[in-house]
Every structure is written in C-alpha cells, then in structure tokens.
Amino acid sequence: APSVETEATPSPSPAGADPVLGTDGRFTVLLIGSDYRPAHPGNRTDAIMFLSVDPVTCKTAAFSIPRDTLNFPLPGGGVYAGKANALYQHLLATSKNGNAAMEQAIEKAFGIELDGFVFIGFEGVRRMVDAVGGVTVTLDKAYYDPYYWVTSKVQGWGLPAGSSKLNGKSALVLARSRKGDSDFGRARRQQLLVM
C-alpha cells in the first residue's frame, strides 16, 4: 500500500542560481511564529508570513496566510484538511524534514521561490525586539483588545493611532492580540512589526 507519509527533501539550487537570491532575483523568506508555551505544547503557527525584498530597489512586500485557512495543498499531492496553523505541526509529524516539507508546501501553493525559513517563538520575539532597542510601529487608527490578558490580573491592551515605540513584551502582545478586531487585523499588525 502506498505511504501517506509526506517526504520532503531540499532541492538543489539550479545551475546559475544566486546563493542568496535564488533564480527570481528577490530575497524571499517564510516567517513562522509558533504559539508554543509549556501550558500549550505543540507548534501551532498563528503567524505564517512571507517577506520579500528586492535588493535593487530595497522595496519590501509581505503577505500572510490566515491561520484558519482550510484544505492547504501538500507537496506530495492532496490537501491538509485542518487549519493552516496546524500544518507545520502535521508536517513535522509526518515527514522526515518538517521544515523542508513546509517550504515545499508553501512554494507549491503560491508558486514562489523561498530563499529562507525563519521559525520563532514568543521568547525569540521578545529577545529580538529588545536586542535592537525596540521597534516603532505606526497604526492608521487606534487599536484596543479588551479581552487580551496582559498578566493574570490585567486584561485589555491597546495602542493609539500614530507611531508607538514598543519593547519586546509589547511587540509580542501586538503580534498576538486579535480579539480587538480580527485575524486579518492581527496579520496586518504582524506585518507592520516585521517591516
């Protein structure tokens, strides 16, 4: 009987491919944000984002895959019927190289060439933002999530319209909060944070 196991192996670069930019002349990275924490084991990826940079113009573009996307195409054929935020965990469990399988699934689904893969968790976001001295984000309109638990005793978090400088802790809240609007709003805030 044929195996249902997804098996992905890294593809060699085509002859003449730039070691950083590949064959399309852009630097495109898949950014995966895991919600792993001891109370919630596993690697649900509520942030699945592409970031692409044109090295000539330095213009960047980003887009996100909504976490509730269903029937995501698999690299070996068929689809993953669950939510996209569980796809990475599924590929880790069913392939010999979950990272390569995720890259192949994304490349196949969107017809793009990936040049890199970044996987980060909550602590990584906090440390990275603090290591660069914080980040400044600019919101078109004020954002407030009355349901976000900042601590076990403090509920509710937001930012005013305009520019705000965030430390690692606040940047993580910005990236995670979604009940003040929607998953689409959260994806946009994640993109602002990364840009």
Number of C-alpha atoms within 10 A of each C-alpha: 3 4 6 11 12 19 16 21 13 11 8 7 11 9 8 8 13 14 9 12 18 18 16 14 15 20 19 24 19 24 19 22 24 20 18 16 12 6 6 9 9 14 20 21 23 24 26 22 21 21 19 19 17 15 12 8 7 10 9 14 13 18 15 19 16 18 19 13 14 15 14 17 18 20 20 15 11 11 13 17 14 14 17 23 24 18 27 23 18 19 23 17 13 16 18 15 16 21 20 20 26 24 22 23 23 22 15 16 13 9 10 13 21 21 19 15 15 11 14 16 16 18 13 14 17 18 15 15 20 16 11 10 13 18 18 15 19 16 14 9 10 11 18 18 17 13 14 18 14 14 8 6 6 10 12 14 18 16 18 13 13 12 12 13 12 20 19 22 17 19 23 20 18 23 23 20 27 20 14 17 12 11 18 14 16 22 24 16 21 24 19 16 18 16 13
